[in-house]
Amino acid sequence: MQDKKLIVVGAGPMGLAAAFHAARAGYDVDVIEADDRVGGMAAHFDFDGLSLERFYHFCCLSDADTLELLNLLGKPDAMKWVATTMGYYIDGKLEKWGEPFALLSSSKMGLIGKVRYGLQMFLSTKRSDWRKLDSISARDWFEAWSGKSVYDRFWRPLMELKFYEYADRISAAWMWQRIKRLGNSRKSLFEERLGYIEGGSETLMNGLADAIRAQGGRIHLSARASRFLVNDGQVAGVECADGRKFGASRVISTIATPYVAELLRDQSEDLQEWYRRIENIGCVCVVLKLDRNVTKHFWVNISDKRFEIPGIVEFSNLRPFDETIVYVPFYMPSTNEKFGRPDEVFVQESLACIRAINPGITEANVLASHVGRLKHAQPVYDTGFAAKVPPIETPIKGLQIADTCYYYPEDRGVSESARLAKQMVADLSKKEVQ
């Protein structure tokens, strides 16, 4: 019988989807995960008795690969679609945002700026070719379409609080794709539709894990990969930090690229450099449970010099809970001194921002808080990023490497990860019959 052993490194959405499709294709799969649970950025935690994602997740109408996985797992009705709205807190005032009437009624932008801004947003949803945008910065793209004043007031604060010193380098292709994905997730021009999975992301993550095990696969938790084992240019397996070794002539790595170079430390410097050159920023994510609503919106962008927060996500306005659940993300390079501030500092700044948006909120309304940190939360998609992404098929035979930056210009997402995972397994299967 032909050896069909496969190791998947990482049990986030991409790793689990790859292992799931591989097990269905007849591979003998071992999944190696450093964490004590599956899910990666979509993993849940116990938040004051509530099972909740560590980092917020939502679905768009275009997320076909997420829907496909739910169908394959026998959970076709798990996706729930909700009419959602967006707000913008600017100059001390909360305004509705994200649809034509809101734009036209805004007091923060002149008529010409409104026309140019609206036209850019609308045409972005119709565009399909992103290659020219790859070499243009988002700043230059916005200023060319909407004007410098609109960029400075509406986009610059968001870009600088998301990417800090990298803000002026971010590719227009990445920003365009975000606009297109959300802009097309609508029932009509005036109604946005977003989705959540009933029971949260763990419904899908645990469903994939159970299906992998049911097909004979194994998932090894608290097993941090430390080295790719290579013999004469052929991958031979993976060694873990605790000394365990898993042997296989096929390995799919789905962990964040900043970790990959270390696993390749026995290989050439040129190969390691492929992965070192992809920069990431971190995220400190505050989660608050409140006994009252903050706003009626799912997402509120923020432009206020008092707060280093690009926006808040009132998650309970998408997925219903008995209490109000709010995520407050602080993006920044993990090397920034602010990244190491105590949890309580972030909680208090989050609460101060929420109280500015809704002065009726007090500390007495806070039922629970949690702070999560991730060193590599967001790839830095700078101009020309497409040329930076290494090939999935490495020079080491049998070794495929990918993470969320590999489906650029699309941003991190469960559906995009699932699509790429399926592609990697299909490419692997093609090689088996050649």
C-alpha positions in Angstrom: 0.0 0.0 0.0 1.3 3.4 -0.9 2.4 5.6 2.0 -0.3 8.3 2.5 1.0 9.9 5.6 0.6 13.7 5.9 1.4 16.2 8.6 -0.5 19.4 8.9 1.2 22.1 11.1 -1.4 24.4 12.7 -5.0 23.7 13.8 -6.5 27.0 12.8 -9.1 27.3 10.1 -6.6 26.6 7.3 -4.9 23.7 9.0 -8.2 22.0 10.0 -9.7 22.5 6.6 -6.6 21.0 5.0 -6.6 18.0 7.3 -10.3 17.5 6.8 -10.0 17.5 3.0 -6.9 15.3 3.1 -8.6 12.8 5.4 -11.5 12.6 3.0 -9.1 12.0 0.2 -7.6 9.0 2.0 -4.5 10.5 3.6 -3.3 9.4 7.0 -3.3 12.7 8.8 -1.5 14.0 11.9 -2.3 17.6 12.9 0.3 19.4 15.2 -0.9 22.4 17.2 1.0 24.5 19.7 -2.2 25.6 21.5 -4.2 23.6 23.9 -7.3 23.8 21.7 -8.1 23.9 18.0 -9.3 27.0 16.1 -6.3 29.4 16.0 -7.6 32.9 15.8 -11.1 31.4 15.6 -10.7 29.5 18.9 -13.1 30.1 21.8 -12.5 30.8 25.4 -14.6 30.7 28.5 -15.7 34.4 29.0 -17.5 34.6 32.3 -19.4 31.4 31.5 -19.9 32.2 27.9 -18.1 30.3 25.1 -16.8 33.1 22.8 -14.2 33.7 20.1 -11.0 35.1 21.3 -11.0 37.5 18.3 -14.3 38.5 16.6 -15.3 36.7 13.4 -18.1 37.4 10.9 -19.1 36.0 7.6 -20.0 37.7 4.3 -22.5 36.5 1.6 -19.5 35.6 -0.6 -18.1 33.1 1.9 -18.9 30.1 -0.2 -16.1 27.9 1.2 -17.3 28.3 4.7 -20.8 27.3 3.6 -19.4 24.3 1.8 -17.6 23.0 4.9 -20.8 23.4 7.0 -22.7 21.4 4.3 -20.0 18.7 4.3 -20.2 18.5 8.1 -24.0 18.1 8.0 -24.6 21.5 9.4 -26.2 23.4 6.4 -28.5 25.5 8.6 -25.8 26.7 11.1 -25.1 29.9 9.2 -27.4 32.8 10.3 -27.7 36.0 8.3 -28.5 39.3 10.0 -29.1 42.8 8.7 -26.3 44.9 10.3 -25.4 48.6 10.3 -22.2 50.6 10.7 -21.4 53.8 12.5 -18.7 56.4 12.6 -17.7 58.2 15.8 -16.0 61.4 14.6 -15.6 64.8 16.2 -17.4 63.6 19.3 -20.5 62.5 17.5 -21.8 59.1 16.4 -23.1 59.0 12.9 -24.6 56.3 10.8 -22.2 55.2 8.1 -21.8 52.7 5.3 -24.8 53.3 3.0 -25.8 56.1 0.6 -28.3 58.0 2.8 -25.8 58.1 5.6 -23.1 59.5 3.3 -25.4 62.1 1.9 -26.6 63.2 5.3 -23.2 63.4 6.9 -22.1 66.9 8.1 -18.4 65.9 8.1 -17.9 65.9 4.3 -18.6 68.4 1.5 -20.8 67.6 -1.4 -17.9 67.1 -3.9 -16.2 64.9 -1.4 -19.4 62.8 -0.9 -19.7 62.3 -4.6 -16.1 61.3 -5.1 -16.2 59.0 -2.0 -19.4 57.3 -2.9 -18.3 56.8 -6.5 -15.0 55.2 -5.3 -16.9 52.8 -2.9 -19.5 51.8 -5.6 -16.9 51.2 -8.4 -14.8 49.2 -6.0 -17.6 46.7 -5.6 -17.7 46.2 -9.4 -13.9 46.0 -10.0 -12.3 42.6 -10.5 -8.7 43.3 -11.6 -6.5 44.2 -8.6 -3.0 43.9 -10.1 -2.6 47.6 -10.9 -3.6 48.4 -7.3 -0.9 46.2 -5.9 1.8 48.8 -6.8 -0.2 51.8 -5.5 -0.5 52.7 -1.8 -3.9 52.9 -0.2 -3.2 56.5 0.7 -2.4 57.5 -2.9 -5.5 55.6 -4.1 -7.9 57.3 -1.6 -6.4 60.8 -2.2 -6.7 60.4 -6.0 -10.3 59.4 -5.8 -11.7 61.2 -2.8 -9.2 64.0 -2.2 -6.6 64.6 0.5 -9.1 66.2 3.0 -11.4 63.2 2.9 -8.4 60.8 3.4 -7.0 62.8 6.3 -10.3 63.0 8.1 -11.9 59.5 7.4 -9.1 57.1 6.4 -5.8 58.3 7.9 -6.9 57.8 11.5 -7.9 54.2 10.8 -4.8 53.4 8.8 -2.4 54.8 11.3 -4.1 53.1 14.2 -4.1 49.8 12.3 -0.6 49.9 10.8 1.3 52.6 12.7 4.6 53.3 10.9 3.5 51.1 8.0 0.4 53.1 7.2 1.6 54.9 4.1 3.0 51.7 2.6 -0.2 49.6 2.7 -1.3 48.4 -0.7 -4.5 49.7 -2.3 -5.2 46.2 -3.6 -5.7 45.0 0.0 -7.9 47.9 0.9 -9.9 47.6 -2.3 -10.6 43.9 -1.5 -11.9 44.7 2.0 -14.2 47.3 0.5 -15.5 45.0 -2.2 -16.1 42.1 0.2 -18.2 44.1 2.6 -19.7 46.3 -0.1 -21.1 43.2 -1.9 -22.4 41.6 1.3 -25.7 43.3 1.0 -29.3 42.4 0.4 -29.7 45.8 -1.3 -27.8 49.1 -1.6 -29.3 50.1 1.7 -29.1 46.9 3.7 -25.8 45.2 4.8 -26.0 41.4 5.5 -23.4 39.7 7.6 -23.4 36.2 9.0 -22.5 34.2 12.1 -22.3 30.5 12.8 -24.8 29.3 15.4 -22.8 28.4 18.5 -19.9 30.5 17.2 -16.8 29.6 15.2 -16.2 26.6 17.4 -19.2 24.9 15.8 -17.1 24.7 12.6 -13.7 24.2 14.2 -14.9 21.4 16.5 -16.9 19.9 13.7 -13.8 19.7 11.5 -11.7 18.3 14.3 -14.3 15.6 15.0 -14.6 14.7 11.3 -10.8 14.4 11.0 -10.7 12.0 14.0 -13.6 10.1 12.7 -11.7 9.5 9.5 -8.7 8.1 11.4 -6.7 11.4 11.7 -5.0 12.5 14.9 -4.8 16.0 16.4 -1.9 16.6 18.8 -2.5 19.6 21.0 0.1 21.5 23.1 2.6 20.3 20.5 4.7 23.2 19.2 6.5 22.4 15.9 10.2 23.4 16.1 11.8 22.1 13.0 11.1 20.6 9.6 12.9 17.4 9.2 14.5 17.2 5.7 16.6 14.4 4.1 18.3 15.0 0.7 15.9 17.7 -0.3 12.8 15.7 0.7 10.7 16.6 3.7 10.7 13.7 6.2 8.6 15.0 9.0 8.3 17.5 11.9 10.1 17.7 15.2 8.3 19.3 18.2 9.8 21.5 21.0 9.2 18.6 23.4 11.4 16.3 21.3 8.6 14.3 19.7 9.1 13.5 16.0 6.4 12.9 13.5 7.4 11.3 10.2 5.9 11.9 6.8 6.9 12.6 3.3 4.2 15.3 3.0 3.9 18.3 5.2 1.4 21.3 4.9 2.4 24.2 7.2 -0.3 26.8 8.0 1.3 28.6 10.9 2.0 32.4 10.6 5.0 33.0 8.3 7.1 34.8 11.0 7.4 31.4 12.7 8.4 29.5 9.6 12.0 30.7 9.2 12.9 29.1 12.6 11.5 25.7 11.5 13.7 26.0 8.4 16.9 26.9 10.4 18.7 23.9 9.0 18.1 25.1 5.4 19.6 27.9 3.4 19.5 31.5 4.5 17.9 32.4 1.2 15.0 30.1 1.9 14.6 31.4 5.4 14.6 35.0 4.2 11.5 34.3 2.0 9.5 34.2 5.2 11.3 36.7 7.4 10.6 39.5 4.9 6.8 39.2 5.5 6.2 41.6 8.4 3.2 41.4 10.8 1.6 43.6 13.4 0.1 42.4 16.7 -3.2 42.9 18.3 -4.3 43.4 21.9 -8.0 42.6 21.9 -10.2 43.7 24.8 -13.6 41.9 25.2 -16.2 43.5 27.4 -19.5 42.1 28.7 -22.0 44.8 29.5 -25.6 44.8 30.8 -26.7 47.4 28.2 -26.1 48.2 24.5 -23.5 50.7 23.5 -25.0 51.4 20.0 -27.3 49.8 17.5 -24.3 49.1 15.1 -22.2 46.1 14.6 -19.1 48.1 13.7 -18.2 51.7 14.7 -15.2 53.4 13.2 -13.5 55.9 15.4 -11.7 59.1 14.6 -10.9 60.7 18.0 -7.4 61.8 19.1 -8.3 60.9 22.7 -8.3 57.2 21.8 -5.8 54.9 20.1 -8.7 52.7 18.9 -9.7 52.4 15.2 -13.1 51.0 16.0 -15.3 48.8 18.2 -17.2 45.7 17.3 -20.5 45.3 19.1 -20.7 41.6 18.4 -24.0 41.1 20.1 -25.6 43.2 17.4 -24.7 40.3 15.0 -24.8 37.2 17.2 -27.5 37.4 19.9 -26.5 37.0 23.5 -28.3 37.8 26.8 -25.8 40.5 27.5 -23.9 43.0 25.3 -20.5 41.8 23.9 -18.0 44.3 22.6 -14.6 43.7 21.1 -12.1 46.6 21.2 -9.0 45.8 19.1 -5.7 47.7 19.6 -3.5 46.9 16.6 0.2 47.8 16.7 3.6 46.2 16.0 4.4 43.8 18.9 7.7 45.6 19.2 5.9 48.8 20.2 6.3 49.5 23.9 2.5 50.0 24.2 2.0 46.3 23.4 3.3 45.3 26.8 1.1 47.6 28.8 -0.9 45.9 31.6 -4.3 44.5 30.7 -6.1 47.0 32.9 -4.7 49.9 31.0 -6.3 48.6 27.8 -9.6 47.8 29.6 -9.8 51.3 31.0 -9.0 53.0 27.7 -11.7 50.8 26.0 -14.2 51.7 28.6 -13.4 55.4 28.3 -13.9 55.2 24.5 -17.2 53.4 24.9 -18.4 56.0 27.5 -17.5 58.8 25.0 -19.6 57.1 22.3 -22.5 56.4 24.8 -22.2 58.7 27.9 -24.9 56.6 29.6 -22.4 53.7 30.1 -20.7 53.5 33.5 -18.3 51.1 35.1 -21.3 49.6 36.9 -22.5 48.3 33.5 -19.4 46.2 33.0 -20.0 42.6 33.9 -16.7 41.1 32.8 -13.6 41.9 30.8 -10.9 39.9 29.0 -7.7 40.9 27.2 -6.1 38.7 24.5 -2.8 39.3 22.7 -1.5 38.0 19.5 2.0 38.9 18.3 1.3 38.1 14.6 -2.3 39.1 14.0 -2.1 40.9 10.7 0.3 40.7 7.8 1.6 44.1 6.6 0.4 44.2 3.0 2.7 46.8 1.6 2.8 48.0 -2.0 4.1 45.3 -4.3 3.1 42.6 -1.8 2.2 40.1 -4.5 5.8 39.7 -5.4 6.8 39.1 -1.8 4.6 36.0 -1.2 6.7 32.8 -1.6 5.4 29.9 -3.7 3.3 27.5 -1.7 5.3 24.6 -3.1 8.8 25.0 -1.5 12.1 23.8 -3.0 11.9 21.1 -0.4 10.0 18.2 -2.0 6.7 17.4 -0.3 6.6 20.6 1.8 3.9 23.2 1.3 3.8 26.4 3.3 1.0 29.0 3.4 -0.8 31.3 5.8 -3.3 34.0 5.6 -1.1 36.3 3.5 -1.1 33.8 0.7 -4.6 34.7 -0.5 -3.7 38.4 -0.8 -5.3 40.7 -1.7 -8.0 39.2 0.4 -7.8 39.8 4.1 -7.7 37.1 6.8 -10.9 35.1 6.8 -12.1 31.6 7.6 -13.6 31.1 4.1 -10.5 32.3 2.3 -8.4 29.9 4.5 -10.7 27.1 3.7 -10.5 27.7 0.0 -6.7 27.8 0.0 -6.5 24.6 2.2 -8.7 22.8 -0.3 -6.5 23.9 -3.2 -3.3 22.7 -1.4 -4.8 19.2 -0.8 -6.0 19.1 -4.4 -2.5 20.0 -5.7 -1.1 17.3 -3.4 -3.5 14.7 -4.8 -2.6 15.7 -8.4 1.1 15.0 -7.7 0.2 11.6 -6.4 -1.2 10.5 -9.8 1.5 12.1 -11.9 
